[in-house]
């Protein structure tokens, strides 16, 4: 609002500023007075400084900058294996070297798919808590009469059973040992690689840099070039040497190959 007067001694009239600007006569004095805010008419922005928005404390200390993968699911075409045909054996190298008979832990392989990893939030998953092992690291699944190994989120190593002379079956006996002419006894499998078929020789695997080994015991198929190791039966104490023992071993290998082809 503004006060308007024609000079000294004249009465002044208070009019709205917009009215003055529209009907201002020429030659009259205009005095504009600014109204101050009183204590009862203070605005929020004049009472205190700008507010600083405070964020709530984080729910967890680790921030995920990418989306997590959905839990691994068994591929189409998987089927349960024959009941009681296969066993999953697990052992730590240090314990197995010290006492092979008591180091082996076993569980029946009756499910069509088994996942291995460090997570304890997934039901039925086989645990390996090594720091290099991912939450869901690798999986084995049964398809068309064969066990396959598939790396999910981490490097998995498939190994020859000839690298582990301390292997023992669920009864604590030395198992049949199979070998091949190839010199490659360890194969690294990456998540982008296709599934790998487990065989009589290549039936041991490990996750990342863990010293724990997993071994599938049972009637796995023979890959081309694989054969029973000479002298394995003698080491088990169940056979002798000579031509008769060799003929028995050859007939057993032929029978195993015929069964695997069927």
DRENDO-1510 file (C-alpha; in Angstrom, 1 decimal, always signed):
<recs>
REC; n; res; u; v; w
REC; 1; UNK; +0.0; +0.0; +0.0 .
REC; 2; UNK; +1.1; +3.6; -0.5 .
REC; 3; UNK; +0.4; +7.1; +0.9 .
REC; 4; UNK; -0.5; +9.9; -1.5 .
REC; 5; UNK; -0.3; +13.6; -0.7 .
REC; 6; UNK; -0.3; +16.9; -2.6 .
REC; 7; UNK; +2.1; +18.7; -0.3 .
REC; 8; UNK; +2.9; +19.8; +3.2 .
REC; 9; UNK; -0.1; +19.9; +5.5 .
REC; 10; UNK; -2.4; +18.0; +3.3 .
REC; 11; UNK; -4.1; +14.8; +4.4 .
REC; 12; UNK; -2.8; +11.6; +3.0 .
REC; 13; UNK; -4.9; +8.7; +1.8 .
REC; 14; UNK; -3.9; +5.1; +1.8 .
REC; 15; UNK; -4.7; +3.3; -1.4 .
REC; 16; UNK; -3.6; +0.0; -2.9 .
REC; 17; UNK; -0.5; +0.3; -5.1 .
REC; 18; UNK; -2.2; -1.1; -8.1 .
REC; 19; UNK; -4.9; +1.5; -7.8 .
REC; 20; UNK; -2.3; +4.3; -7.6 .
REC; 21; UNK; -0.5; +3.2; -10.7 .
REC; 22; UNK; -3.7; +3.1; -12.7 .
REC; 23; UNK; -5.2; +6.4; -11.4 .
REC; 24; UNK; -2.2; +8.5; -10.6 .
REC; 25; UNK; -2.9; +12.1; -11.4 .
REC; 26; UNK; -0.1; +14.3; -12.7 .
REC; 27; UNK; +1.7; +16.6; -10.4 .
REC; 28; UNK; +1.0; +14.7; -7.1 .
REC; 29; UNK; +3.6; +13.4; -4.8 .
REC; 30; UNK; +3.9; +9.6; -4.3 .
REC; 31; UNK; +5.4; +8.2; -1.1 .
REC; 32; UNK; +5.8; +4.4; -1.0 .
REC; 33; UNK; +6.2; +2.8; +2.4 .
REC; 34; UNK; +7.3; -0.8; +2.7 .
REC; 35; UNK; +5.4; -2.9; +5.3 .
REC; 36; UNK; +7.6; -4.9; +7.5 .
REC; 37; UNK; +6.6; -8.4; +8.6 .
REC; 38; UNK; +5.6; -8.6; +12.2 .
REC; 39; UNK; +6.2; -11.6; +14.6 .
REC; 40; UNK; +2.7; -12.9; +13.8 .
REC; 41; UNK; +3.1; -12.8; +10.1 .
REC; 42; UNK; +6.5; -14.4; +9.5 .
REC; 43; UNK; +7.0; -16.7; +6.6 .
REC; 44; UNK; +8.8; -20.0; +6.9 .
REC; 45; UNK; +11.7; -18.9; +4.7 .
REC; 46; UNK; +12.3; -15.9; +6.9 .
REC; 47; UNK; +12.3; -17.7; +10.2 .
REC; 48; UNK; +15.3; -20.0; +9.6 .
REC; 49; UNK; +17.7; -21.1; +7.0 .
REC; 50; UNK; +17.0; -23.7; +4.3 .
REC; 51; UNK; +16.4; -27.2; +5.5 .
REC; 52; UNK; +19.0; -29.9; +4.6 .
REC; 53; UNK; +17.4; -33.2; +3.7 .
REC; 54; UNK; +18.8; -35.9; +5.8 .
REC; 55; UNK; +18.9; -39.4; +4.3 .
REC; 56; UNK; +17.9; -42.4; +6.3 .
REC; 57; UNK; +20.7; -44.8; +7.3 .
REC; 58; UNK; +21.4; -47.6; +4.7 .
REC; 59; UNK; +19.7; -50.9; +5.2 .
REC; 60; UNK; +22.9; -52.8; +4.4 .
REC; 61; UNK; +26.5; -51.8; +4.1 .
REC; 62; UNK; +27.0; -53.3; +0.6 .
REC; 63; UNK; +25.4; -51.6; -2.4 .
REC; 64; UNK; +24.5; -53.7; -5.4 .
REC; 65; UNK; +25.1; -51.8; -8.6 .
REC; 66; UNK; +23.8; -54.6; -10.8 .
REC; 67; UNK; +20.8; -56.9; -10.8 .
REC; 68; UNK; +21.2; -60.3; -9.3 .
REC; 69; UNK; +20.6; -63.3; -11.4 .
REC; 70; UNK; +17.6; -65.4; -10.6 .
REC; 71; UNK; +18.2; -68.7; -8.9 .
REC; 72; UNK; +19.5; -71.4; -11.2 .
REC; 73; UNK; +16.8; -73.8; -12.4 .
REC; 74; UNK; +17.3; -77.3; -13.9 .
REC; 75; UNK; +17.4; -77.3; -17.7 .
REC; 76; UNK; +14.5; -78.8; -19.6 .
REC; 77; UNK; +14.9; -82.5; -20.2 .
REC; 78; UNK; +16.4; -83.3; -16.8 .
REC; 79; UNK; +15.2; -86.4; -15.2 .
REC; 80; UNK; +15.8; -88.2; -11.8 .
REC; 81; UNK; +18.6; -90.8; -12.0 .
REC; 82; UNK; +17.9; -94.4; -11.1 .
REC; 83; UNK; +17.3; -94.7; -7.3 .
REC; 84; UNK; +20.5; -95.6; -5.4 .
REC; 85; UNK; +22.7; -95.7; -8.4 .
REC; 86; UNK; +24.9; -92.7; -7.7 .
REC; 87; UNK; +26.5; -91.2; -4.6 .
REC; 88; UNK; +28.0; -87.8; -4.2 .
REC; 89; UNK; +31.3; -87.9; -2.2 .
REC; 90; UNK; +33.0; -84.8; -0.7 .
REC; 91; UNK; +36.4; -84.5; +0.9 .
REC; 92; UNK; +39.0; -81.9; +1.8 .
REC; 93; UNK; +42.5; -82.6; +0.4 .
REC; 94; UNK; +44.3; -82.1; +3.7 .
REC; 95; UNK; +42.0; -84.5; +5.5 .
REC; 96; UNK; +42.0; -87.1; +2.7 .
REC; 97; UNK; +45.8; -87.2; +2.5 .
REC; 98; UNK; +46.0; -87.8; +6.3 .
REC; 99; UNK; +43.2; -90.4; +6.6 .
REC; 100; UNK; +41.3; -91.3; +3.4 .
REC; 101; UNK; +38.8; -93.6; +5.1 .
REC; 102; UNK; +37.4; -91.1; +7.5 .
REC; 103; UNK; +37.7; -88.0; +5.3 .
REC; 104; UNK; +34.9; -89.0; +2.9 .
REC; 105; UNK; +31.4; -87.6; +3.3 .
REC; 106; UNK; +28.6; -88.9; +1.1 .
REC; 107; UNK; +25.0; -88.3; +0.1 .
REC; 108; UNK; +22.8; -90.1; -2.4 .
REC; 109; UNK; +22.3; -88.4; -5.7 .
REC; 110; UNK; +18.5; -88.9; -6.3 .
REC; 111; UNK; +17.6; -85.4; -7.5 .
REC; 112; UNK; +17.7; -84.5; -11.2 .
REC; 113; UNK; +19.7; -81.4; -10.4 .
REC; 114; UNK; +22.0; -80.4; -7.5 .
REC; 115; UNK; +23.5; -76.9; -7.1 .
REC; 116; UNK; +26.8; -76.1; -5.3 .
REC; 117; UNK; +27.8; -72.8; -3.8 .
REC; 118; UNK; +28.5; -70.7; -0.7 .
REC; 119; UNK; +24.9; -69.5; -0.1 .
REC; 120; UNK; +22.9; -71.0; +2.7 .
REC; 121; UNK; +19.6; -69.4; +1.7 .
REC; 122; UNK; +18.8; -71.9; -1.1 .
REC; 123; UNK; +17.2; -75.2; +0.1 .
REC; 124; UNK; +18.9; -78.3; -1.0 .
REC; 125; UNK; +22.1; -76.6; -2.1 .
REC; 126; UNK; +25.5; -78.3; -1.4 .
REC; 127; UNK; +27.6; -75.8; +0.6 .
REC; 128; UNK; +31.2; -74.8; +0.1 .
REC; 129; UNK; +32.2; -71.7; +2.1 .
REC; 130; UNK; +35.5; -70.9; +0.5 .
REC; 131; UNK; +36.0; -67.2; -0.2 .
REC; 132; UNK; +36.4; -67.9; -4.0 .
REC; 133; UNK; +33.1; -69.8; -4.2 .
REC; 134; UNK; +30.0; -67.8; -5.5 .
REC; 135; UNK; +26.6; -68.0; -4.0 .
REC; 136; UNK; +25.5; -70.4; -6.7 .
REC; 137; UNK; +28.7; -71.5; -8.3 .
REC; 138; UNK; +28.0; -74.7; -10.3 .
REC; 139; UNK; +25.5; -77.4; -10.8 .
REC; 140; UNK; +25.3; -81.1; -11.9 .
REC; 141; UNK; +22.2; -82.5; -13.6 .
REC; 142; UNK; +21.1; -85.8; -15.0 .
REC; 143; UNK; +20.0; -85.9; -18.6 .
REC; 144; UNK; +19.6; -88.8; -21.0 .
REC; 145; UNK; +21.3; -91.2; -18.8 .
REC; 146; UNK; +24.4; -89.0; -18.1 .
REC; 147; UNK; +25.5; -86.6; -15.5 .
REC; 148; UNK; +26.5; -83.1; -16.7 .
REC; 149; UNK; +28.5; -80.4; -15.0 .
REC; 150; UNK; +27.6; -76.7; -15.7 .
REC; 151; UNK; +29.4; -73.7; -14.2 .
REC; 152; UNK; +26.8; -71.0; -13.2 .
REC; 153; UNK; +28.7; -68.0; -11.8 .
REC; 154; UNK; +32.3; -69.1; -11.2 .
REC; 155; UNK; +35.1; -71.1; -12.6 .
REC; 156; UNK; +34.8; -74.9; -12.0 .
REC; 157; UNK; +37.6; -77.4; -12.5 .
REC; 158; UNK; +36.8; -81.0; -13.7 .
REC; 159; UNK; +39.6; -83.4; -12.7 .
REC; 160; UNK; +40.7; -86.9; -13.4 .
REC; 161; UNK; +40.3; -89.4; -10.6 .
REC; 162; UNK; +43.9; -90.5; -11.2 .
REC; 163; UNK; +45.0; -87.3; -9.5 .
REC; 164; UNK; +43.4; -88.5; -6.3 .
REC; 165; UNK; +44.7; -91.9; -5.1 .
REC; 166; UNK; +43.0; -91.4; -1.8 .
REC; 167; UNK; +39.5; -91.8; -3.2 .
REC; 168; UNK; +37.3; -94.2; -1.2 .
REC; 169; UNK; +33.8; -95.4; -2.0 .
REC; 170; UNK; +30.9; -95.2; +0.6 .
REC; 171; UNK; +32.1; -98.5; +2.1 .
REC; 172; UNK; +35.6; -97.2; +2.5 .
REC; 173; UNK; +37.1; -99.4; -0.3 .
REC; 174; UNK; +39.4; -98.3; -3.1 .
REC; 175; UNK; +37.2; -97.8; -6.2 .
REC; 176; UNK; +38.0; -98.9; -9.7 .
REC; 177; UNK; +40.3; -96.4; -11.3 .
REC; 178; UNK; +40.0; -95.3; -14.9 .
REC; 179; UNK; +42.5; -93.5; -17.0 .
REC; 180; UNK; +43.1; -92.5; -20.6 .
REC; 181; UNK; +46.0; -91.8; -23.0 .
REC; 182; UNK; +45.4; -88.1; -22.9 .
REC; 183; UNK; +47.7; -85.9; -20.8 .
REC; 184; UNK; +45.0; -83.3; -19.9 .
REC; 185; UNK; +43.8; -84.3; -16.5 .
REC; 186; UNK; +42.3; -81.0; -15.4 .
REC; 187; UNK; +39.8; -78.9; -17.4 .
REC; 188; UNK; +38.6; -75.4; -16.4 .
REC; 189; UNK; +35.0; -74.6; -17.1 .
REC; 190; UNK; +33.7; -71.0; -17.3 .
REC; 191; UNK; +30.1; -69.9; -16.9 .
REC; 192; UNK; +29.8; -69.1; -20.6 .
REC; 193; UNK; +31.0; -72.6; -21.6 .
REC; 194; UNK; +28.4; -75.4; -22.4 .
REC; 195; UNK; +27.8; -78.2; -20.1 .
REC; 196; UNK; +30.5; -80.9; -19.7 .
REC; 197; UNK; +29.7; -84.6; -19.5 .
REC; 198; UNK; +31.1; -86.5; -16.5 .
REC; 199; UNK; +32.8; -89.8; -17.2 .
REC; 200; UNK; +34.5; -92.7; -15.4 .
REC; 201; UNK; +37.8; -90.9; -15.4 .
REC; 202; UNK; +36.7; -87.2; -15.3 .
REC; 203; UNK; +34.4; -87.5; -12.3 .
REC; 204; UNK; +36.0; -85.2; -9.7 .
REC; 205; UNK; +35.4; -81.4; -9.6 .
REC; 206; UNK; +36.1; -78.4; -7.4 .
REC; 207; UNK; +34.7; -74.9; -7.1 .
REC; 208; UNK; +37.1; -72.0; -7.6 .
REC; 209; UNK; +40.2; -72.2; -5.4 .
REC; 210; UNK; +38.6; -74.4; -2.7 .
REC; 211; UNK; +40.5; -77.4; -1.6 .
REC; 212; UNK; +37.3; -79.4; -1.3 .
REC; 213; UNK; +36.7; -82.0; -4.0 .
REC; 214; UNK; +33.4; -83.5; -5.0 .
REC; 215; UNK; +33.3; -86.9; -6.6 .
REC; 216; UNK; +30.3; -88.7; -8.3 .
REC; 217; UNK; +30.6; -92.4; -7.6 .
REC; 218; UNK; +28.5; -94.7; -9.7 .
REC; 219; UNK; +28.1; -96.2; -13.2 .
REC; 220; UNK; +29.2; -93.2; -15.2 .
REC; 221; UNK; +29.8; -93.7; -19.0 .
REC; 222; UNK; +33.2; -94.3; -20.5 .
REC; 223; UNK; +34.5; -91.6; -22.8 .
REC; 224; UNK; +36.4; -92.7; -25.9 .
REC; 225; UNK; +39.9; -93.7; -24.9 .
REC; 226; UNK; +39.1; -94.3; -21.2 .
REC; 227; UNK; +40.0; -97.7; -19.7 .
REC; 228; UNK; +40.4; -99.3; -16.3 .
REC; 229; UNK; +43.8; -98.7; -14.9 .
REC; 230; UNK; +46.1; -101.8; -14.9 .
REC; 231; UNK; +46.6; -103.2; -11.4 .
REC; 232; UNK; +43.7; -101.5; -9.8 .
REC; 233; UNK; +42.0; -104.8; -9.0 .
REC; 234; UNK; +45.2; -106.1; -7.5 .
REC; 235; UNK; +45.4; -103.0; -5.3 .
REC; 236; UNK; +41.9; -103.7; -4.1 .
REC; 237; UNK; +43.1; -107.2; -3.1 .
REC; 238; UNK; +40.5; -109.0; -5.3 .
REC; 239; UNK; +42.5; -110.2; -8.2 .
REC; 240; UNK; +45.8; -111.6; -9.3 .
REC; 241; UNK; +48.2; -111.0; -12.1 .
REC; 242; UNK; +49.0; -113.0; -15.2 .
REC; 243; UNK; +47.1; -113.7; -18.4 .
REC; 244; UNK; +44.0; -114.8; -16.6 .
REC; 245; UNK; +43.7; -111.5; -14.7 .
REC; 246; UNK; +44.3; -109.5; -17.9 .
REC; 247; UNK; +41.5; -111.4; -19.7 .
REC; 248; UNK; +39.1; -110.8; -16.9 .
REC; 249; UNK; +39.9; -107.1; -17.0 .
REC; 250; UNK; +39.4; -106.9; -20.8 .
REC; 251; UNK; +36.0; -108.8; -20.6 .
REC; 252; UNK; +34.9; -106.3; -17.8 .
REC; 253; UNK; +35.9; -103.3; -19.9 .
REC; 254; UNK; +34.0; -104.7; -23.0 .
REC; 255; UNK; +31.0; -105.4; -20.8 .
REC; 256; UNK; +31.1; -101.8; -19.4 .
REC; 257; UNK; +31.4; -100.3; -22.9 .
REC; 258; UNK; +28.4; -102.4; -24.2 .
REC; 259; UNK; +26.3; -101.3; -21.3 .
REC; 260; UNK; +27.2; -97.6; -21.8 .
REC; 261; UNK; +26.3; -97.8; -25.5 .
REC; 262; UNK; +22.9; -99.2; -24.6 .
</recs>
